[in-house]
């Protein structure tokens, strides 16, 4: 069973930064699409950013220019660097692994941005 464990969430003031990490168990980490999703209060879960096996990235319009996704295949880890945080970025952030007909989710980490 694949496990995804997120860390790095917390409380930060508007304009601040946080870096989220997600460590994945299992083999062949490098072949999968890794992504970060978020679910704010009263909202549906949405894609924040993802990165494929070739390192190509995709971002939600709302975070372009502020967030950066990256991966370290040697450490089975995907990161989300979040800069210039806004109160509307407040959400539970979930790590996701997709590929070969499977999808796995982490349990999430809370990010709260105060104004």
Secondary structure, DSSP 8 states (H G I E B T S, - for coil): ---EEEE--EEEETT--EEEEEEE-SS-GGGSEEEEEEE-TTS--EEEEEE-TT--EEE-GGGTTTEEEEEEGGGTEEEEEE-S--GGG-EEEEEEEEETTEEEE---EEEEEE-
